[in-house]
Amino acid sequence: MSKGREFQLEHPSHSMAHRHGDLYITSGTALYLYDLNGTQIKKLYEDTCSKGSTVAKCAASPNGNMIYVINQPCHQLLTLARDGTVLSYFTDPQLKYPSVCVSPAGQVLVCDYASEIVMQVDREGKRQIAIVTKISRPTAVFYSRDDLVMLTSQSSIVLYVYNSEVNQSLNKHRT
């Protein structure tokens, strides 16, 4: 792999997601929209009311119409419209140090380091559908329907690949 282009940000980068030429980058307190040339289009959302990473992680729906954002201090998953308008809040006491992923089919997955779970949330980000699996200290999750695998990382050094019962659970709970 060779390095393509490089651009400087005017804020920290905690997480990013890409859909249809739009690059979403979280700073810890805000979600920014960039184009792939590195031009900041706008600040979509900001939360400076709480201490900590109020805009920690992000993921985008396959069509790019919804952006999912993790607010760690409030134990929340926020669902935003493309323009940054908050559509819903999902709060769960199990979400202490969560991360979020959206599969190519639009399934919203949230893993949590402290609760040691991977859960599926409905596409609107309003309710939990199922606990997909339990795993020791997951820090990130990725699901590929095409490859029929779910990947989770643990403490940044171990990568787990699931491909049977987890996929059956996700396919059973398609939203």
Steps between C-alpha positions, in 0.01 A plus 500: 500500500635841413415831659266716292420846622536658840316785665513678832207521735432794729381265775585157644378190316338233720303307239395518137250358256468530123193478276449619142790746502413644840754460779367530856761568770443524875717719722376382840249785527389556139420322174640658184421441133790506254533423133770258386731789406521597866273802483288544809143544380344568838469409864194272508456455873664613824452408866716684751252474787648187656855417594677233299453368149148615420558438128737207521427252219294513185362282222279575200207310352557341157303773322661773712167633626575425866816544704535318831706666773614367836475726806709316761429708814122470446515131394318591179474424133373804310346475156549809287356602163744595222469864603595423863148518645457257790236242405521279808689411816554143616616479861601173661684459832700219336667758272798621699781496237315427175592499133263487202496339156241480223503195275455531121140380555438784748519301822617721787744323733628641827774331701596594852837446667370506859181299450677253269215483250415562136139613460287574198291817505219582256581729205322794659729468801209479743507147645716197554408206279732237644825422677690345209789357700700539817875546469773608735575876471400581139631836379365503143264300282463454124249282316518392139193325362686415181777316682261373770735605779486730797833633620559635848821624649600451858732738680638609160718190461266207435257469210216248515317371194149360550325325217223265601277559803556876493394519136193291571410738782549809282304354208218401736477860628516681165335841526 
